[in-house]
Amino acid sequence: MSESRYLLIDAYNVIHATDPLRKLMAGQLDLARDQLAEMVRPIHDAEAIRVALILDSRKESLEVEHPFGARTFEYLYAPAALTADGVIERIVKRVREPSGVSVVSNDNMVREATRASGAMALRPEELFSWAQACETRLRQDTRRHNKKNQQVFKNGLDIDLQL
């Protein structure tokens, strides 16, 4: 996993900009967050990019969760004194290579600050197109792998099974 490529998602902003997720937002905030994570997971898996969903919270300090058990996919909960936007801006300013960072938000101010720092700014619809392309690539890779395995099994295994 490349530690130099990051995808930072202004999670609640993206959820609000996406009809199916916005509908969940009313009473099932955690479900909306988790569905967004599932939707973008193919980018993490296919592109070897560190993914962080940045979320506003009422917590005293920055908190991190790893929903899939991988340290390279995380939920970052902004402390109450700082918004998710503020966390995103700080991360972008502190990375060594801002050109390796992509930030997804529908907020013009966040996108402008992102570009000003040398990172790439994306809209939610661009994120979902990217995720869909990665999902397609992962499926194609799996089919190729399965086809190769079938050929190996078809040709038989060269193993002496006598004990």
C-alpha positions, 0 to 999 in steps of 0.5 A: 500500500502506497503511503504517498497517495491519499484520498480524503473524503469530506464524508457528511458533505458527500453523503448530503450530495448523494441522493441514496445516502442522503435519504439514510442520513435522517435516522441512520447516520452510521449506515450512510457512513458505512455505505459510503465506505463500501462504495469507495472501498474498490478505490482503496483495493484496486489503486492502493490508496490510503482512504480516510472519511473525515467526519464532524463529531462532538468528541474532544480530540481527533479519533480514528476507526479502521472499519475494515481492519486495515490501517490504510482505510479509516474514519477520522472524527474531527474534534469538536473544536475543529470541523472536518473541513479544518482537518482536511485542510491541515492534512493537505498542508502537512503531507510531503507530496500534496500532489499525491492527495485527492480531496472529495467535497461538494464544498467550493471552499474546501475544493479551492483550499485543496487546489491552492495547497497543490492537491487534487479536488474532486466532486462526489460524482467523480469519486463514484465514477472512479469507484465504479471503474475500480470495481469493474477492474477488480471484477475483471482481475478476479475473472482472469485469476479464476480462469487461470486457476481453472486451467491449472485444475483442468490440467491436473495437479502433479501431486502424488497423493499416496501416503 
